[in-house]
Amino acid sequence: MGTYVLSPASTNPAKKRTLSKHMDWGPKVGESSFFDTQLTAQIPGTSKLFTAPNGVIYEISASDRDAPLKAYKDNTATGGSLLTPVKSYKPDWSTAKRVWSNGKRIFVIDADNTVNVFEQTAPATGDGAISLITTLPRSNRLTEVLNAEDVWMVGSVIYTLSTDGTIAHQTYLETADSAGAVKPTLGASVTDTTGLNDVTQAWSPGPGVINTLSLTDDPNTTGRISKYTTGPFTGIKDEVRTGILGDVMADTASCLADPDPGVPPYFGTPPTNEDGLPTAQEPSDTTPPEPSNTVTGKFTLGNGQPVAGLQVTVTAADVVAGSDSAAGAKEPVVGSATTAADGTWSLTLPAALPEAVQKAMDENRGALNLNATATGTTSSGVSVLGVDALVAVPPKTATLRAAGTEETAALAEAIDDGHSVPMLPNTVDDATATDPTPEQEKRTLAAQTEADPKATDEKTPMWQSDRGALAADYNPYLAGGKDVSAEKITTRDSGSCSTLRFKKASKIKYTVVGEAHAFWDAKASFEYDDTMNSTIDIAVNSNGDWKVGGSKQVSHETGVSTGYTNKGPAYARQYQVPIEYIKYKHQRICSGTVRATWYTIEAGRYKVPSGGSVGKIGKDVSSKDGLTPYRNSPRSHRAKVEPGTYFQLSRKKSSKFGNAVNFMGVALGVTTGYDKNHKQKILAGNRTSAAHLIWGKNGPVSSKPGVFYSF
C-alpha cells in the first residue's frame, strides 16, 4: 500500500514541503517492509494535505483564494506524477483543525469544533462534486474525536489516538429522515489498546491493521514505525522503519492480501532475474599495500601554487603525557624536511624511534600518527601556517613482526600521506578559539546533521564554523581584509624550535564506524570486535574557523566485542562506538618566541562513558536498499549471493562515513578498515524464486566497494 510522508513544516512559510511516497509491503505480516520509492512532489509551505482511498490526495491551500481545495491523483503506478491535478474546489478549510476522509465522506473539524461532513460524489477519481450533507451532533462520543491527537478512518470506522497513548474506534453511521436529510450517528467507543509511549501519529492501510509513529529525543530511534493487527490488538513488528519525520498519510484499501513471499518488495515494474551476474566474492589482495618508513606531503599557497623552501617539522601525535599541565607537553620530533620547488617534501623515519613514540605506535597496533607543520610569512607580513596530519606504518615494528601477513596488509591500508595542504593565515588566539555555547553549537551543520534522523551520504565539509553556518562566499585567506592566497611565502622557523600541545577540552561521542544491509530474505551483520580499526578526520583551526584535513588512525585494543548480527530482513542500520575526542592548543616556539598558535580536534581512544553502551545501533540507512537504488547502480558493481550462503567484507577500507561525529560543533568523517575482526556481512535466505542481489557503493564487490547494499 502507498504511504505518504509530508516533510515537517519550516519556520519559513516560503519554504516548500516535500511529499515522499513509500510502500508498505505486507501490511499484515511480520516480514513486512516499508521502503522509499524515491518519488517526490513539492507543495507550498502553507498548504496541508489529506488522503483518501484510490490514491486521491487533497491539498488545502492557505494562499490560493481561487482554488483553496485541490484534488490530485497518484499516478506513479502507471508512470505518471505523484500529484496529478484532478480538480479544484471552492471550500476553504485553511482554518480547519483537522480533516480526514474515507473517500465518499470528508470530515472537517472547524475552528469552533463543529464537525461538518461533506460528500465526494466521485471517490475513485476525486473529480466529483463536494458538498456539505450534514453536521455531527455534539455528544460525549464526539468529544473523544475532538480531543484526539490523531484521527483516521477505514471504511465506516473512525479511529482516534489520544495523547495518553490510547487507540480507540467508533462506527460512523448514516440514516435518512422523512425529508431525506442525512442523520449521522457515532457508535460507542471501543478501546483497542492503551499506553503507547511516545506515539504521535497512527494510520491504517486497510481493515485489521494499525501503524504507529513514535518520536523520541534520540535521532537514532525517533520516527519509528510499529505495526499491529486488531481483533485483538497484537504487535507484529515493533520496528518496521525509523527516521520517518513529518505528517504520515496512507492510501487505504477495503481489504488487504498477504504478499507473495517469493517476490522481493518492489514498486513499479516487477524485478526480473539478471543474467550473467557474478557470484559475490571478497576483494582480492593481489597488490596489498606495503608498510613504509617514508611519509610525504605538499604545501601550497592558497591559490594552489607550490611553496618552496619551507622548513617542515614532523612530530609524533600520540605522545601527549603532561598535556593536561599548564606547561603543556612537548611533541617528540621524528624528523624534518624542506619543501622542494614543487612544494613537496619527503621524510624517511629513523630506524630507532624515541622510546615514547615507539610505545605509542605499538599500542596503536603499529600505526604511527604524525603531524607535519610549516610556518611562514607572506610578502605583506602576514603570518601563515600549514598543518598536516599523517598516518605511517613503519615495517620494522614489534607489532608487525608478530602479526601475520594478512594483518600486516590490513594495517598497511591505514597509510595516509601525500596530502596537499594550503598555508593559511595564522590569526587565531584564545579569544577566537573559545568553546562554542550550546546555542551556537545548535546552529552548526555538525549539530544539525547529528540531530537529523536521516543519515547523510554527504562529504564532511572542509571548512566549518563551530558557531553557525559559514557564508557561501567564505574566504579563509583573508587577513586584515586582504586576500593573501597568492602572496609569496618565506619560512619562519629559525633557531631552536619545539612544538607544545595543551589539552583544552574532551568529550566522549558515539561515532559511526560502519553499517550493514539486508533487504529481502536476508540477514545483516556488522562486527567491530576486540580492537579499534578506524581512520578519523582531524580538524585544524589557525584562522578562527576549522579546516578538516588529514586523519588519525585509531587502532588500539578495546577488549570488547560489539556490533550486531543476523538482523533482518528489511534491516539496514549504522553502528556507533564511543570514542573520546580532545581539543588541543598547539604552539610553535623558536628561541623563546611564539611563531605560531593553532588548535586541533583529534580522536583519542575508545572509551565507554559511565553507564554507557560499548556500542549502539545508529541511524536507519535502508533508503539505500531496494529495487530503485539497485537499478540506479552501475552494472559492474552488482553481484548475487547464492541462497543459504553469506558474503562479507573483511579486507580493504570501508567508504568514508561523512559527518560521522559532532564534537563541539565540528563534524568529522570516519573510514573503517575491514579485517578478521571488522566486517560487513549478509546472510542470504533459502528462497530461490529470486536472486539475492548486492552492489558496491564505490566499485565492484570483488574490488573496493567500501560498503555494499542489498535487494
N, C-alpha and C positions, 0 to 999 in steps of 0.2 A: 504494500500500500504506500502511496505517496504521502510523505510528511514534509511540511514546510516549516522553515525556521527563518524568522524575520529578525535581522540583527538588532541589538539594543539601540534605542533612540539616543542620539547625541545631544549634548547640551547646546549644540549649534543647530538650530532648526533648518538651516540652509543645507546641511549635510544629508545626503541621501542615505536611505537604509537599503540593505541588501537582502533579498529574498532568495533562500537556497532550498533546492529540492533534495530531499533524502528519500531513500526507500526502506520501508520496514518489511524485511523479507522473513516470512514465517512468523506472523504476529502471535500465533497461539502456541508456538513450540519453544522449548528451551534453547535449542540450537538455532537461535534467530540471529539476524544480522541487521544492523541499522547503518547504512552506508550512504556516503555523499555521492550524488550523481554528477556533481560539479556543474550543474545547470543553475544559473542565477538570473535575477532580474533586479532592477533598481526602481524604488519608489521614492517620492518626496519625503523628507524627514518629518513633515507634519501630517502625513497620512497614516491610517491604520488599516489593517486587513482582517478579514474573517473568511473562513472557508465553508463550503457546502459540499455534499456528495457530488460525484461525477466530475471531479476536477474543476469545479466552479470556484473562483476566488473573487471576493468583493473588496474594493478599495473605498474607504471612507475618506474623502478629501476635505481638508480644512482650508484649502487655498483656492480650489476651483469652484466658484459660485455657480457657473453654468452647468457643471456636472459634479455635484457633491458626492454622488454614489456611482461607482463604475463596476461593471461586471466583466470578468475575464475568464478565459478557459485555458487550462493547462493542456497544451497540445504537444508536449515534449515526447509522448509515447509514439507519435507519428512523425517526429522530426520537426515539429513546429515550435512556437515560442512558449516559454513558461507563462507569460502573461499576454495571451492573445486577446485583444479587445473584442468584447461582445456587444455591450450596450451601456449607455449612460442613463442615469435616473436622477430624478429631482429631489427625492427625500434627503434632507440634510441631517445626518446623525453625528456630526462632528463633536457635539457636546454630550453624546450618549456615554453613560458609564460602562456599558457592556453590550455587545451584540453577538449572537450566535444563531446557528441555523441548522435544520435537518434537511434542507433542500426546498421542501414545499413551504415551510414556515420560517420566518425570520423574526427573532425575538430581540427587542430593543429596550434596554433599561434607560429611561430618560433621567435628566438631572434631578427631577423631583421624585424619583423612584417609581414612576409609573412604568409598567411593563406592557408595551404595545406589541401586538402580534400582527405581522404582515404576511400576505400571501405572495408567493412567486409562482406564476402560472406555468412556467416552463423550467422546472427544476433541473432537468437533464442538460439543458443548454445555457441557462442563465439569461436568456433573452426575452423572457415573458414580461407580463405586466406585474408591477409590485404595488400592492395596495393594502391599506390598513383594514383588517377584518374584525379585530376585537382587542380588548384590553383585559389582562389578567386581574381578577378581583383581589383586593387586599385580604391577606389571611396569614396565619402563622406559618403555613406551608410556603407561601410566597416570601416571607421574611427570611427563611433559610436560604432561598435563592439570592435575595438581595444582599445578604451579608457574606456570601461565599467569596473565597479567594479566587476561585476559577469556576466556570460553568461551561459544560459542553453537552452535546446531545447525540444519541444514537437512535434513529427511528423516532419512536414516541417517548423515549426515556430521557429525562433531563438529569444529568449528573452534577453534583456540586463537590468542590473541595473546600473545606473550612480551614481557617488559619491554625486550628489546633491539630491539623493532620487527619481530619475525618473525611472520608468519602462516602457520600450517600446518594440515593437516586429516588426520583419521583416519576410517575407516569403522567404524561400530558394527554388529556382527552378533550374532544370537542363534540358538542351536540348542537342541534338547531332548535330554536324556539318556534312557536307557531307562526311567527312572521318570517321565519327563515334566517334569523340572525344567529351568528355563531356564539355559543356559550362555552367558554373554556373552563376546565377544572384541572386541579393538580391532585394526584393521588397522595396517599400517606407516604411520608418519608421512610425509606428503608436504609439502614446503615450497612455499608459494605465493609468498611474497616475503619479503625481509629489509630491514632498515634504514629502517623507517618512523619518522621522528623525531617525538617529542612525541605519538605516538598512544597514547591511554589506553583507548579502547574501540573495539569493532568489532561489526558485526552484518550479517545478510543478510536482505533482504526475500523472497528466493527463491533457487533454484539459479542459479549462474553470476554472482552479484553480491555484492560485499562493500563495505560502507560503513565508513568510519573516522571517529573523532572525535579531534582533536588539540587539546591545550591549550598555551598559551604564557603568558608574563608580561604580554603586551600585551593590554589589553581590546579593542583593535580587531581582533585576529587570532585570539584564543582561541575555543575552541568551534567550530572549523572542521570541517565535514563534507566528506569527499572520497569519490569514487565510483570503483569499479574493477569490471572483469569478470575472470572466471577462465578458465583453459584456452586460452591462457596469461593470466597476471595482467597486466592492462593498465589504466592510468589513463584514465578517460573524462571526468572533471570534477574538477579539483583543489579547487575551492571551490563547493560546492553551496549552502552557507549558513554563516554564522559567528554567534557569540554563543549557541550552544547549550550550556548547562551542566546537569549532573545526570546521572542514570542513563538511558541510551537503550535502549529495548527495541522490537522490531519484531514486528508480525504477519508471518507467513510463509506464502507460497503455494507450492504444489507446482510451479507454472510461472508465468512472467512474460510478459505480452504488451506489445508496444510501444503507446503511446497514439496516438490519432488526432491527427496534427499540426495539424489544423484546428480542434481544440476547446481553448479555454483551460483550464488546470488548474482544477479545482473540487472541492468536496466537497458532498454533499447533492443538492439539486435542480439539474439541469443549467441553465446560464445560457441565457437567451433574449434575442434582439435586442430592444432597447427602442426603440419608435417615437418619433419626434419629438425626439430628442436633437439639439442644435445641434452644428455642426462647431466645434471649438475655435478661438477667436480670442484674440489678445493683449488685455490690458486697454487700453481706450481712454484718451486723455488729454484728455477733453472739459473737465475743470476741473483742470488741473495746478496744484499749489501755487505760490505766488509767493514769491520771495525777499523778505525783510523786514528792516528796520533795528530793529524793535521786539521786545523779549522781555518775557514776563510770567510771573508766578508768584503763589503764595499761601502765607502762613504761618499756621499754626493752633496752638491748644492741642492737647495730646494727645487730648482728647475731641472734637476736630474743630471746636470753636468758633473763630471768627476772632480774630486778634491785630492790633489797630490800633496805629499809631504806631511801628512798628518801623523802625529805620534799616537799610536793605538796601544792602549794598555788592556791586557786580558787578565781578569781576576776570577777566582772561584766564587760561585754564587751561594753555595750551600753551607759555607763555614761561617756561622753567624753567632758563635758564642760571644757573649758580652754586649750584644747589640741592644739589650734592654737597659744597659747602664747609661748614665749621662754622657760618658766619654765615647760611647759607641764602640764599634768593633772594626778592626782593620780587615779589609778583604784581601786574602792572600793573592799575590801576583804570581801568575804561572808563565808570563812571558809578555813581550812587547813586539810591535812591528811598526812599519811605516807604510803609508799608502803609496802605491805606485802612480804613474801618470794617469792610469785609467781609474784611479780611486780604490783599486782592490788591495787587499792585504792578506797575508797568509802567515800562520804560526804553527810550527811543529812543537807539540808539547814535550817537555823534558821527560826522559825515561823515568826519572825518580821525582815524584811529586812531593810537596811538603806533606808531612805526616797527617795533619788535619784534613788536607784536601783529599789524600788517599782514603782516609777513613770515611769521609762524606761520600766519596764516589763508591766505595764498596757497599755502604749502607743503601745506596741508590741502585744496587744491582749492576754496577759497572758503568752507569751513565753519569757523565760529568757535566753539570750545568755551569756555564761560563757567562761572564759579562765582558763585552768589549766596549771601551769608552775612548772617545776622542774629544778634546776641547779645542776651540779656535776663536778667532776674532775676524769679523768681516772688515772690508776696506773702509767702512764708515765707523768702525769701532764698536760694533755690537758683538757681545759675547754669544757664541753659539756652542752647541753640544750635540754629539751623536752618541747614542747608547744602543747597543745591540745585545740581544740575549741569544745564546747559542747552546746547542747540546752536542757534546762529543762523546764518542765511545772508544776509548783507547783499547788496543788489542791485548796488551800485556798486563792485565789486571788479575788479581787472585780470583775475583768473581767469574771472569770469563774463562779462565783456565779450568775452573771447576765445572763450568757449565758444558752441556752437550752442544753439538753443532747446531741443532735446531734452536735452542735457546739463545745461542750466540747470534744467530742470524736474526731472530726475532728482536733482540735487544738492539742490534745494529740498525733496525728500522727507525729507531729513535733519533738517529743522527740528523741534526737540523742546523745547517750553517749556510754560508754563501749568500746571506741576505744583502740587499742594497738598502742602506739607511741614510736618510737625508739629515744634514746638520740643521738643527732648529735653534731659534733664539732661546737663550738661557736667561729667562726673566722671572722664573718662579721664585717665591720666597715663602716664609712660614705663614704670612697673612693670606696669600692666594692659594695655599695648599691645605687650609684647614678642612676638617671633615665636613661633609655636607650635613645640613639639618635634615630631619625626617621629611619635612615638606619639600625641600629642594630635591632630595633623592627621589621622591614620588614623581617628579616631573621628568626624570631622565628616561631615555629609551631603555636602558637596562632594567629599571624597575617596572616599567610598563610591560616589557616583554616577559619578565618574570611573573607578573600578575595575570597575564593573559593565559587562559586555559588552553588556547590553541598553540601548539608547538610551531615554531618558525623554522623554515629552512634558510632564512636569510643569513648572509655572512655577517659576522660581527663587524660593526663599523670601525674603521681605522681610527677616526677621531671622535672623541666623546667628551662631553662635559659632565661632571658629577653634580651639577646643579640645575640641569634642564637640558633642553634641546639646543644644539648649535645651529646657527643661522645657515641657510642654504649656501650663502656665499662666504662661509667661514674661510679665513686665510691664516694658517698657522705661522706664516713667515713675516708677519707684521711685528715691528719693534719700534715703539715711539711713533706710530702712524706711518712708518716707512716699510715697504716690502724689500726684504734683504735676500730674497731667494736666488738672485743672480749675482750677488756681490762675491768677490774673491775672498777666500778664507786662508788665513795662515794659522799654523798650530800655536797653541797657547801653553802647552805643558813645557816646563823647563825646571831645572834643578831637581832636588829630591822630592818626589811626589808619592802620595799614598791616597787610597780611597777608603773613607769611613762610611759605615752604614749605621743608622739608628732606627730601632723599631718604634713605630708611632701608634699602630693600632692593629688588632687582629680580630677575626671572627670566623666561626665555623659555618660553612654554607654547603648545602646539598647541591651537588654538581652533576649534570648529565654526563654519563660516560658511555652510554650505548643505548640500543633499542633492538627489539626483535619483533617479527611479524608473522602472523598465521591467519589466513583468510578463511578458506573453505576446507573442511575435513582435515584440519592440521592443528598442530600444537607448536607454540613458540617458546623458546628458552633464551635467556641471556645470563651468562655466567661471568662473575667477576670475583675470582677466588684467590685467597692467600696473599696476593701481592697487588700493589698498585701497578698499573702499566698504562699511564696516560700522559700525553703531552699537552700542556696548558699554556695559553697565551700569557704574556707579561705585558702590563701597561706601564708606560713611562710618562712622567709629567715634568717637562722642562720649561714650559711657557705659560703655565696656568691651566692647561687642558691636558687630557690624557690621550696618548697615542698607543694603540695596540700594535705590537710588532715583536717578533722573536717569540721564543717559547721556553718552557721549562719542563724537563722530563721528571715525572714523579713515579718512581719505580720501587719504593721500599716495601718491605713486608708489612702486611696488615694483621696477619694471624687470624683472619676471619674468612669464611666463605659466604658470599652473598649473591643476590640476583634472583631470578625467577625461572621456573621450569614448567614445561608442559601446560601452558596457558592457551586456551582457545577451545574451539575455533572462534573466528571473528575476534581476534585479540592482537593488539599492537600497542605497546607502551614503551616509553623511555624508561631508563633506570638511572638512579642518582645515588651517589655515595657522599659521605661527609668529608670535606677537606677544609683544613684551616688555611685562610688567606691572610696575608700580612701586608701592611702598608709600611714601607721603609722610606726614610730620608737618607740621601747619599750626599757626600761632599768630597770633591776632588781638591786636595790640599797640596800645594807645591811650595817648599821652603817657607812654611808657616802661613802662606796666603791662600785663601779660598779661591780657587779658579773656576769652580762650577758647583752648582747645587741642583739636585733633581730628586724626584720621588718615584718610587715604583710600587706596583701591586703585584705580588707574586704568590703562587701556590706554595703552601708548606707541606704538611704531612696529612695523611689520612687520620682523622681524629673524630671519634664519636662523642657528641655532646652529652652532658649529664642527662640521663633519662631518655636519650635519643636513640634512633634506629641505626643499625650498622649499614643500612642501605634502604632505599624505599622506591616504590613504583612512582614513575614520573608521569608526564602528560600523555594523553592519548594521541597516537600518530597513525590511526587506522585510515585516515583520509588518503594515505599514500598507497593503500592496497586496493584491490578490486579490478574489475574489467576495464574501466575507463583509464586509470593510470597505466595498466598493462598495455592497452592499445596505443597509448602515447609514448611508450618506451621504445628505444632503438631495438630492432630485432636482434642485433648482435649481443645485446645484454641479457637475452632471455635463455632460460633453460627449464627443464622439468625435473621433478623429484618423483621417483618411482613410488607407487603405493607401498606402504609399510616400511619405507626406508627413511633415512634422515639425510640432511645436508647441513654443514656447519662451516663457518668461517673461523679458522684458528691460525691463520697466517696473514701477514701484511697488516696494513693500518686500516682503521675504520675511516669513514667520512668524517670531516670536521663538523662537530655539532656547534653551530653558531649560537652565540648568546646562551651558552650552557650554564652560566652562573652570573649573578649580580652581586658584586662586592662594593658597597658604598657608592652606588650609582654608576659603576663601571662594569660593562659586560665583557666577558672573556669567552673565547672558544676553546673547545677540547677535542683532541683526537686520541682514540684508544688503540693500542697495539693488540691485535689478536694473537693468542698463543694457546698453549695447552690449558691455561687457567682463565683465559678470557675469550669467550666465544659468543657468536650469534648463531642460533640453531633453529631448524624447523624439522618437525617430525610429521611426515605425511601419513594420513589415514589409509585405510584399506579399500576405499571406494575406487572403482576402476572405470566408472562411466564417464569421467572427465579427468584430464591431466591435472596434476598439481604443478602449477607454474610459478616460477620466481624470476626476478630480474634484478640486475645490479644497478645501483644508483649512478656510479661513476664509470662503469665498464662491465664487461662480461663477468659472470660469477666465477669463472675459472681464471681470471686475471687479477684485477684490482677493483672489485666492486665497491669497496668501502662499507656499504650496507646493502642488503637485498630485501626486496619487497615481495608480496605474495598475492596470488589469485587462485 
